[in-house]
Amino acid sequence: MNDGPPRTRSVRGLAGVLGADLVSLTANRLLLVAVPWFVLSSTGSVAQTGLVAFCQITPFVLAQALAGPVIDRIGPRRIAIAGDVVSMGVMVVVGLLHAVGGLHLWALMALMAVAGAAEGPARSAKSVFIPAVTRAAGAPIERGTGLSTAIERTATVAGPAAGGFVVAALGNAEALWLAAGLFGFAALIVTVALTDDLTPERPKTTEVGGYADQLRAGATFLRADGLLRAITGMVVVTNLLDQAFITVLLPVWARESGHGAETVGLVVSVFAATSILAALVAATIGGRLPRRTVYMVGFVIGGVPRFVAMAMGLPLWAVLAVFAVGGLGSGFINPIVGAVTYERIPDRLLGRVRTLSNALAWAGIPFGGPVAALLLTTSGLTGSLLIAGGLYLAAIVLPGMRPEWSQMRRTASPVDEPAPIQHEEKGIEHVRSA
């Protein structure tokens, strides 16, 4: 029963979030190629290259974990804009210092730390918009989370490709300037397309108490919710193993199998391409799928067979086929995780719980490389692949047997049974022209 006036559907906000995410994530992925190559070509030191990467990722995780109360207090829009503007400014400063010959290693480390500290909260702030803009579009939450996943996977493919092309064709400095422009464009999209009052019935937090109390409230909620705690724990372990795989095990396998570096890119691209397809399918029909079954099956298919296929020494075409199927399974995971998360977290805590869970998910990533190196030293390549695959399976199945996972079923939300909708043609046209 609908007691109020019919709601007006608008895709402006959803298009704005997705567009800003695509642009800023492409800049981030571009820098994953451009910055290490810049350091290597300037210093020739692998150790210094790793040190610069550490200086970027550590503030990214810490700032993301600590930004939640600020996002909930002042709204995600200003945090998203400020973060992208600061990232743009950092890239401009790096480019200028490089142009005048004043970009020393310590300066680059400090600047990348600032960029990481700005980008973490900005990315989380954009994710906080997803429930509101999806409701405003009159779509199920799986539509928003599925499209967001497809955007992330697309940027993962497009960003490194763009970075490699620009570095090869134009040079390191031009890649940094391009990243600056992309961050600035992302801030502009958020400025034009998004507002903090997309859903007036769900205002920003008005809680009393200081910053520490509000941060503690988010941590307490995450710790008390058994399902969110289990999902977060699973993702911490699997992200660590994914990092071990992509940064060490996969390149070592390619070398020892007689393949070149291009094979690594080919394998990753195949996986990413099919995961984009699966995410789009999830965005279309995800609301009608059994969440727990799809999540568990998708996680197992997306994570485990690749380790086994490579350990068995299968030919390249077979390995590519396994990665293609794995990408299809993987593409369903984040849309379901996102939908469950958004449904279970109260809007007043959304910024705090999302930033904490995101930071925890990233917490294991810096240890992926050392773990892979330890496995290779003690067990060799085949043993390392089998051990990593077994740990991956255990990280999925053991938490998945807990009773909390029965709570993954879809819950009612304002989107599930929408009021009669009137299309706002003017708003739709504005999005298309933006």
N, C-alpha and C positions, 0 to 999 in steps of 0.2 A: 504494500500500500504506500502510495506517495502522497504526502501531505503538503509539500511545498511546491513551488513553481518548477516547471521542467528545467533540468540542468542544460547548460550549453556545452556541447562537446568542443574541445579545442585541442589540436595536436601541436600547437605552437610550443608549449613547454617540453613535450616529449622530443620533438624535433630539435629543440635547442640543446637539451641535455646530450642527446646522441651526437649532435654535430660538434659540440664543444669537447665531448669525450674523444671523438675520432681525431680531432685536430691536435689536442694536447697529448693524447697517447701516441700519436704518430711522431710528434716531436720527441717524446721520451724514448721511443724505440729507435729513432734516428740517432739520438745521442749515445745509445748503447753501442753503436758502430763508430760514430764519429769521434767521441772522446777517447776511448781506448786507442784507436788508430792514431789520433793526434798525439797522445802521450808516447806511444811506441815510436812513431816517426820522429818525434822531437828528442827523445832520450834514449831510445833503444833498450829501455829497462822494463822487463816484465814485472818486477817487484814494484816499481813506481806506478805502473799502470794499475796493478791491483790495489795499491794504496789510494789512488784517486777514486777508484770505484767504491772502496770501503768508505771513504769520506762522504760520498754521495748517499749510499744506501743506509748508513747508520742514522743520520739525521732524518731521513725519509721515514724510517720506522718509528723513531722516538717521537717526532713531531706529530705523526699521524695518531699515535696512541694518546697524546696529551691534548689534541685539538678538540676533542669531543665536546667538553663543556662550552667552549667558545662558539662552536657551530650551533649548539642548541640555544645558546643565549642570544646571539646576534643574528642568527640565520645563516644558511649555507651560501647564499648568493655572494655576500661580501667576502667570505673566506675563499670561495672559488675564484673570484675576480682577482683578489689580492695575491693569491698564490701564483696564478698564471702571469700576472704583471711582474711579480718579483722574479719568476723564472725567466721571463723575457729580458728583464734588466740584467740579470746575471750573464746571459748569453751575449748581450750587447757589450758588457764590460769585458768579457773574455775575448770577444772579437777585437775590441779596441786595443786592449793590452797586447794581443798578439800582433796587431798591425804596427805598433810602435816598438816592438821587441821587448816589452816589459812583463811578459807573462811567465813568471817564475813558477816552479813547481808548488811552492808553498801557497802562492796566490791562487793557483788553479784548484788546489785542495780546498782552500777556504771558500772559494766561490762555488764549487760544486757542493760543498756542505750546505751553503745557503740555499742553493737550488733544490737540494733534496728536502730540506726542512720546509720549503715553500710548497713543493709539489705534493708531498704526502697529504697534508690537510686539504689542499685544493681538490685532489682526486676523491677523497672521502666526502667532501662537501657536495660534489656533483652527484655521488651515489645517493645521498640523502634525498635528492629531488625525485628519485625514481618512483616511489609510491604515489606522490602527489601528482606528478605529470601523467602517470598512467591512469590514475582515476580521472583526471581532467579530460583525457582522451576517450574515456568510456570503455577502457579495455581491461581485461584481466591482468593481474599482476605478472603472470608468466609472460605476457606480451612485452612488458617493459624490461624484465630481467633477461628474456631471450634476445631481444634486440640489443641490449647493452652488452651481452656476451658476444654477439656477432660483431659488434663494433670493436670490442677489445681484441678479438682474434684477427679482425681485418687489419687493425693498426699494427699488430704483431708481425703480420706479413708485409704490409706496405712500408712501415717505418724503417726497418733494417735495409730493405731493398732501396728505398730512397736515399738512406744514408750512404750505402755503398756506392750508388751511382753518383751522387753529388761529390763524395770524396774523390772517387776515381776520375770524374770528368772535370771538376772545378777546383777541388782542394779542400783541406780540412777547415779553413776559416769560413768558407762559403757554407759548409754544412752547419756550422754554429750560427751563422746569420739566418739561415733558413729555419733552424729550430727557434730562434728568437721571434721570427715572424709568425710561426705557427702558435707559439704560446700567446702572443699578442692577439692573434685572431680568435683563439679560444676564449680569452677574456672578453673580447668584443661580443662574441655570440652570447655568452652568459649575460652580459650587460643588456643586450637588446631583447633576448627571448625569455628570460626568467625573472620571476619575482618571488620573494619569500612568502607572499600571501596567496599562493596558488590555491590553497584550501583554507579559507578563513576560519572554518570550524575547527581547524587543528593548529592553534597558535604556537609560537615559540614558547619555550619553557619560561615560567615566571617563578620558579622555585627560589626560596630563600636559601641562604647559606653561601659559603665561599666556594672558590674554584675546587679546592680539594674535596669538599663534601659532594659536589656535583660529579666530579670524576669518580669518587668512591661509589656513588649511586649507580653509575653505569657498570662498574666492575662487579658490584654486588648482584645486579640483575643478570649479567652474563654468567656469573658463577652459579646462581640459583637455578637457571633454566637448564635442565639436564640435556635437552635436545641440542640447544645452541652450543652448550659446552662440548658435547660429543662431536658435533660437526666441526667446531673449531679445532679440537684436538686431532681429528682425522686430517684436516687440511694442513695443520702444522707439519705433521710427519710426511704426508705425500708431497707437499711443496719442497721439503728438504730433499726427498728422494728424486723429485723431478729436476731440481737444480743439480744434484749430483750426476744425473743422467745427461742433461743437456750440455753441461759445461765440461765434463770429464769423460764419462763412460762412452757417450756417443762419438766424440772425436777419436778416442783411443780405438774403438771398434772400427771406425772408418779407416784409420791408418793401418791397423793390423789386418784388415780384410783386403787391403790393396786398393782401397778407394781413396779419392782425393777429398779435399775440403768441400768441394761442390756437392758431394754426396750428403754431407751433414745438412747443408741448406736444402737439398732436395727432400730429404726425409722430414725435416721440420715443416717445410712448405706443404707437403702432402697431408701431414697430420693437421695443420692449421686450416687448410682448405676444406677438408671434410668436417672439421669441427664447426666452421662457420655455417656450413650447410645444416648441420644438426641443430645449431643454435637458432637458426631461422625456422626450422621445423618446430622446435620447442616454443618459439614465439607465436607460432600459428595455432598449434593444437596442444600446447603444454598444459592448459587448464583442464583437459579431458584425460590426461594420462595418470596412472597410479604412481604417485610420487616416489614412494619408498622403493618399489620394484625398479623403476626406471633409474633412480639415483644409484642404487647398489649395482645393478647390471652395467650401467654406463660407466661407473667408476672402475669396476673390474676390467671391462673391455678396454677402456681408455688407458689403464695403467699397467696391467700385468703382462699381456701377451707380447708386447714389444721387447721386454727383457728376455723372455723365453726364446723368441724368434732369433734374436741376435746371439744368444748363448749357444743355440743349436747350429749356428753357422749357415743359416738358410741363405740362398742366393738373394741378390739385391731386389729382384722383382718381387720375391715373396715377402721380404722385409717391408718393402713399400706397401704391399697389399695389407699387411698387418697394421701398419701405421695408418692407412686409410680407414680401415675398420675402427681402429682405436680412436681416431678423430671423431668418428660418428658417435661413439659412446661418450667421449669427453665433452662434446658440445652440449649435452643435456644436463651436465652437472651444475654449472653455475646458475642457469635459469631457475633450477629447482631450489638450490641453496639460497639464492636471492629472494625468491618468493616466500620461502619458509621464514627467513630472517625478517623480512619486512612485515609479515603478518604477526609475528610473535613479539616484536619490540614496540612498546608504546611510542607514539610520535614524540613525546617530550624527552625521551631517552635515545631517540634514534641516532643522533650524532655521536653521543658518547659510546654506545654499544657498538655501532658500526666501526668507528675508528679503532676501538680496542680490539675487536675481532679481526679487523684487517691487519693491524699491526702484529698481532699474534700469528696470523697466517704467514706474514713475512719474516717472522723471527727466526725460523729455521733455515731460511734461504742462504744466509752467509756461511752456514756450516756445510752446505751441500758439497762444495769442492773438496774441503778437507776430509769429509767422510768417504767420498769416492776415492781419494788418494790413498786413504788407509785401507780400504777394501782391496784396491789393486795391489798394494804392497803385500798384503797377507794372503790373498786368495787368487790373484791373477784375474784376467778379464772375464773368462767364462764363469768362474766362481763368484766374482763381484756382481755380474749381471743376475745370476740366479739368487744370490743373497738379497740383492736390492729388490728383485721381483717378489721374493717371499715376504720381505718386510712390507712391501706395498700391499700385498694381499692381506696380510695380518692387520695392517692399519685400517683396512676397509671392513673386513669381516668381523673382527673382534668387537669393535665399537658397534657395528651394525646389528649384533645379536642382543644388544641391550633393549629393554622395554621402551625406552624413550622414543625410539625410532617409529613406533606406531603413531606418534603424534605428528608425523609429517603430512597427514592427510589435509586436504585443503580446508581452510576455515572461511567462514563468511566474512565478507568485507563490503564496503560501500560499492566496490566495482562489480561484485558478483551479481547483484541484482539492481542494475542501474535504473534510475528514473527515466521517463521518456526524454529523449535527447533531441535537441534542435541543433542542426549544423550551423556553425558560424562561418559562412563562406569567406567573409573578409579575413578572419584570422587564418584560415587555411591558405588563402592566397598570399598572405604576408609571409608565411613560413616558406612557401615555394619560391618566393622572390628573394628571400634572405640569402 
